[in-house]
Amino acid sequence: MPSKDYKTLQLKSSELQLTAGTVLVLDETAMKAGNLIDQGVKNLQAIHELIKSQSLQYDFQFYPLQFHTNIPVVTFSEGKSLLPVN
């Protein structure tokens, strides 16, 4: 999740950075049964929010802040998706 570094007063990006209009393709067919660890749950929640409201939450340590995005998402799944897609 993107966050703010209060020592440098700059935003720290997350691992995946996409420009507006980039289509994000997710392949759920490669997922295997199992449990998600804490970071995996947070990532899944962030993708869920991206799909549902086209926003990404930044962690400013003392408060969260939503940023609007323009990232269409295409998901491939063999069964019921974990994400809010139709």
Backbone as CSV, one residue per row, in Angstrom:
resi,resn,N_x,N_y,N_z,CA_x,CA_y,CA_z,C_x,C_y,C_z
1,MET,0.843,-1.164,0.000,0.000,0.000,0.000,0.896,1.238,0.000
2,PRO,0.594,2.221,-0.815,1.372,3.455,-0.811,1.296,4.130,0.558
3,SER,2.357,4.814,0.941,2.388,5.451,2.253,3.185,6.748,2.198
4,LYS,3.177,7.492,3.292,3.939,8.728,3.371,5.108,8.520,4.318
5,ASP,6.289,8.933,3.880,7.488,8.886,4.707,7.613,10.253,5.374
6,TYR,7.368,10.313,6.687,7.377,11.589,7.383,8.785,12.124,7.619
7,LYS,9.798,11.286,7.475,11.179,11.773,7.599,11.575,12.598,6.380
8,THR,11.169,12.145,5.186,11.506,12.858,3.945,10.345,13.708,3.432
9,LEU,9.165,13.555,4.061,7.939,14.251,3.650,7.568,13.963,2.196
10,GLN,7.785,12.719,1.769,7.453,12.309,0.409,6.565,11.070,0.440
11,LEU,5.771,10.911,-0.634,4.955,9.705,-0.780,5.845,8.566,-1.240
12,LYS,5.660,7.403,-0.644,6.384,6.205,-1.063,5.426,5.359,-1.883
13,SER,5.843,4.996,-3.064,4.977,4.203,-3.927,4.951,2.749,-3.471
14,SER,3.933,2.041,-3.922,3.871,0.607,-3.676,4.579,-0.090,-4.832
15,GLU,4.626,-1.401,-4.812,5.364,-2.139,-5.836,4.764,-1.997,-7.232
16,LEU,3.449,-1.934,-7.330,2.786,-1.863,-8.636,2.318,-0.436,-8.897
17,GLN,2.919,0.213,-9.873,2.535,1.571,-10.243,2.020,1.549,-11.674
18,LEU,0.807,2.048,-11.896,0.196,2.054,-13.216,-0.249,3.466,-13.566
19,THR,-0.093,3.849,-14.823,-0.564,5.153,-15.258,-2.057,5.076,-15.578
20,ALA,-2.703,6.220,-15.558,-4.133,6.282,-15.846,-4.427,5.680,-17.217
21,GLY,-5.479,4.876,-17.275,-5.884,4.253,-18.540,-5.253,2.897,-18.795
22,THR,-4.256,2.519,-18.005,-3.648,1.192,-18.143,-4.670,0.136,-17.730
23,VAL,-4.823,-0.918,-18.524,-5.743,-1.995,-18.178,-4.986,-3.024,-17.345
24,LEU,-5.472,-3.291,-16.149,-4.883,-4.272,-15.255,-5.530,-5.622,-15.528
25,VAL,-4.748,-6.617,-15.922,-5.258,-7.964,-16.202,-4.850,-8.874,-15.053
26,LEU,-5.844,-9.478,-14.404,-5.613,-10.380,-13.279,-5.998,-11.793,-13.683
27,ASP,-5.115,-12.751,-13.438,-5.352,-14.154,-13.783,-5.536,-14.964,-12.509
28,GLU,-6.791,-15.190,-12.148,-7.087,-15.981,-10.950,-6.948,-17.480,-11.199
29,THR,-6.791,-17.892,-12.455,-6.676,-19.323,-12.752,-5.368,-19.898,-12.213
30,ALA,-4.380,-19.062,-11.936,-3.094,-19.535,-11.431,-3.087,-19.687,-9.916
31,MET,-4.161,-19.225,-9.259,-4.217,-19.315,-7.798,-4.540,-20.733,-7.363
32,LYS,-3.941,-21.135,-6.260,-4.185,-22.462,-5.689,-4.913,-22.297,-4.353
33,ALA,-5.574,-23.346,-3.916,-6.278,-23.311,-2.638,-5.274,-23.093,-1.513
34,GLY,-5.705,-22.357,-0.510,-4.834,-22.090,0.630,-5.310,-20.874,1.389
35,ASN,-4.467,-20.395,2.265,-4.784,-19.238,3.094,-3.956,-18.041,2.660
36,LEU,-4.566,-16.879,2.740,-3.837,-15.640,2.468,-3.228,-15.136,3.771
37,ILE,-1.989,-14.678,3.698,-1.383,-14.053,4.868,-1.871,-12.611,4.947
38,ASP,-1.516,-11.915,6.012,-2.011,-10.556,6.259,-1.792,-9.625,5.070
39,GLN,-0.612,-9.609,4.484,-0.335,-8.725,3.356,-1.173,-9.106,2.140
40,GLY,-1.399,-10.394,1.930,-2.231,-10.851,0.822,-3.668,-10.384,0.962
41,VAL,-4.176,-10.392,2.187,-5.539,-9.905,2.449,-5.621,-8.412,2.161
42,LYS,-4.624,-7.644,2.596,-4.600,-6.201,2.339,-4.538,-5.921,0.836
43,ASN,-3.727,-6.691,0.109,-3.625,-6.504,-1.337,-4.949,-6.815,-2.031
44,LEU,-5.595,-7.880,-1.604,-6.889,-8.253,-2.176,-7.934,-7.177,-1.891
45,GLN,-7.918,-6.608,-0.698,-8.840,-5.526,-0.360,-8.568,-4.292,-1.221
46,ALA,-7.296,-3.988,-1.485,-6.950,-2.835,-2.318,-7.433,-3.034,-3.754
47,ILE,-7.283,-4.249,-4.286,-7.766,-4.538,-5.643,-9.288,-4.471,-5.680
48,HIS,-9.927,-4.981,-4.637,-11.390,-4.925,-4.530,-11.857,-3.472,-4.595
49,GLU,-11.218,-2.597,-3.839,-11.595,-1.181,-3.811,-11.297,-0.505,-5.149
50,LEU,-10.200,-0.897,-5.783,-9.861,-0.353,-7.101,-10.958,-0.680,-8.109
51,ILE,-11.425,-1.917,-8.110,-12.469,-2.339,-9.043,-13.799,-1.649,-8.712
52,LYS,-14.146,-1.651,-7.438,-15.448,-1.160,-7.005,-15.595,0.358,-7.136
53,SER,-14.573,1.117,-6.745,-14.737,2.570,-6.704,-13.644,3.344,-7.441
54,GLN,-12.767,2.621,-8.146,-11.667,3.272,-8.864,-10.904,4.236,-7.950
55,SER,-10.581,3.768,-6.749,-9.786,4.565,-5.828,-8.736,3.682,-5.162
56,LEU,-7.677,4.323,-4.701,-6.582,3.636,-4.024,-6.297,4.380,-2.740
57,GLN,-6.216,3.648,-1.657,-6.009,4.272,-0.358,-4.516,4.377,-0.056
58,TYR,-4.078,5.579,0.307,-2.710,5.795,0.768,-2.714,5.800,2.290
59,ASP,-1.666,5.242,2.883,-1.529,5.191,4.330,-0.641,6.355,4.763
60,PHE,-1.240,7.363,5.388,-0.488,8.512,5.868,-0.140,8.360,7.347
61,GLN,-0.040,7.154,7.820,0.325,6.768,9.175,-0.714,7.205,10.206
62,PHE,-1.120,8.448,10.188,-2.089,8.939,11.158,-3.515,8.913,10.617
63,TYR,-3.641,8.803,9.298,-4.961,8.752,8.670,-4.819,8.224,7.236
64,PRO,-5.834,7.541,6.727,-5.812,7.090,5.329,-6.391,8.181,4.422
65,LEU,-5.961,8.190,3.160,-6.477,9.151,2.195,-6.709,8.442,0.869
66,GLN,-7.915,8.595,0.317,-8.278,7.960,-0.949,-7.845,8.832,-2.134
67,PHE,-7.276,8.199,-3.156,-6.923,8.879,-4.393,-7.705,8.240,-5.538
68,HIS,-8.270,9.067,-6.405,-9.020,8.580,-7.554,-8.057,7.991,-8.581
69,THR,-8.478,6.900,-9.248,-7.671,6.257,-10.288,-8.506,6.085,-11.551
70,ASN,-7.846,5.692,-12.608,-8.511,5.349,-13.867,-7.824,4.098,-14.397
71,ILE,-8.069,2.970,-13.723,-7.430,1.692,-14.048,-8.524,0.648,-14.287
72,PRO,-8.915,0.419,-15.549,-9.869,-0.670,-15.823,-9.242,-2.022,-15.476
73,VAL,-10.056,-2.955,-14.990,-9.555,-4.263,-14.565,-10.277,-5.366,-15.325
74,VAL,-9.499,-6.307,-15.868,-10.032,-7.500,-16.523,-9.552,-8.695,-15.707
75,THR,-10.470,-9.581,-15.343,-10.129,-10.731,-14.507,-10.476,-12.032,-15.222
76,PHE,-9.553,-12.991,-15.164,-9.793,-14.337,-15.687,-9.929,-15.279,-14.503
77,SER,-11.007,-16.085,-14.500,-11.253,-17.006,-13.412,-11.987,-18.228,-13.939
78,GLU,-11.674,-19.383,-13.378,-12.365,-20.618,-13.779,-13.645,-20.832,-12.984
79,GLY,-13.755,-20.233,-11.844,-14.929,-20.370,-10.989,-15.369,-18.997,-10.518
80,LYS,-15.983,-18.970,-9.349,-16.419,-17.704,-8.768,-15.184,-16.889,-8.380
81,SER,-15.153,-15.662,-8.827,-14.017,-14.793,-8.569,-13.998,-14.330,-7.116
82,LEU,-12.809,-14.065,-6.611,-12.665,-13.472,-5.280,-12.934,-11.967,-5.319
83,LEU,-13.045,-11.433,-6.521,-13.184,-9.991,-6.714,-14.598,-9.641,-7.160
84,PRO,-14.996,-8.367,-6.977,-16.357,-7.944,-7.345,-16.487,-7.692,-8.843
85,VAL,-16.537,-8.748,-9.601,-16.660,-8.647,-11.064,-17.898,-9.404,-11.514
86,ASN,-18.377,-9.068,-12.715,-19.522,-9.809,-13.259,-19.180,-10.366,-14.620
